Amino acid sequence: MIRLDAFFLALVVASALGVVAAQHQARKLFSELEREQARARGLEVEWGQLQLEQSTWAGHVRVERMARDALGMRAPAPGQLIVVEPRR
């Protein structure tokens, strides 16, 4: 009888240790999940900022100014324009 009690006691202790280990793992994983969700939110904010920056850098006024100032380009004179109409 004492042997059976010792076996059950060992079984209960092993089960309790398993529960503690599972709870620890769950808390650890939840903490990691929260960290990754915060990182994802930060990346979403950065993505929005990058899209805004891209729209600023690619604006027509800026591109035209850069073409004029840095590359020395200019609009053609009216006599230099040739309009090509598509065939129908």
N, C-alpha and C positions, 0 to 999 in steps of 0.2 A: 504494500500500500504506500509506503514512504517513497518507494521508487517511482510509482505512478504519479504521486504528488510532485516530486522533483521534476519529472518529465513535463508535467503540465505547467509548472512554474517556469521552467526553461522556455517552453513554448510561448507563454504569455510575455516573458521578457523579450524574446526574439521578435514577437509580434509588435510589442511597444517600440522597440528600437527601429523596426521597419516603418512604423507610422511616423516616428520622429524624423527619420531620414527622408521619407516621402514629403513631409511638410516642409522640411528645409529645402529640398529640391524645388518644390512648388514656389516657395517664396523667392528663391534665387532666380528662377525662370520668370516670375512676375516682375521682379526688379529689372531684369534684363529687357523684358518687353516694354516696360515704361521708359527705359533709357532709349531704346530704339524708336519708340513713338515720338519722344521729344526730339530725337535726331531727325526723324522724318518731317516733323513740323518745321524745324529749322531749315531743312533742305527745301521745303515748299516756299518758305519766306525768301530764301536765297534765289530760288527759281523765278519768283515774281519780280525780284529786283533785277535779275539778269534780263528778263524779258523787257522790262522798262528801259534798261540801259541799251539793249539792242535796238529798240524802237527809236531811242534818242540818237544813237550813232548812225542809224540807217535812214534818218529823216531826209527828205528831198532837199530841204534848204541847206543842210550840212553837206550833203554830197555835192550839191551845186557849188557851194562856197569852196570846198576842197578842190574840185575840178578847176575852178577859176584861179584860186590862189596858188595851190601847190603844183598843178600840172599846166597852168597857163592856158587852159581851154576857154573858149568863148562861144557864144551862140553864133550861128552862121548869119550872114547878111541875108535879107529877103531874096536877093537875086541868086543866091547860092543854093536855095532850097529846090528840090525836085520832088514832086509828089507823084507817087506811083499808085494808080488805081488798080484794084484786082479785076481780072476778067470775069464776066458772068456768063 
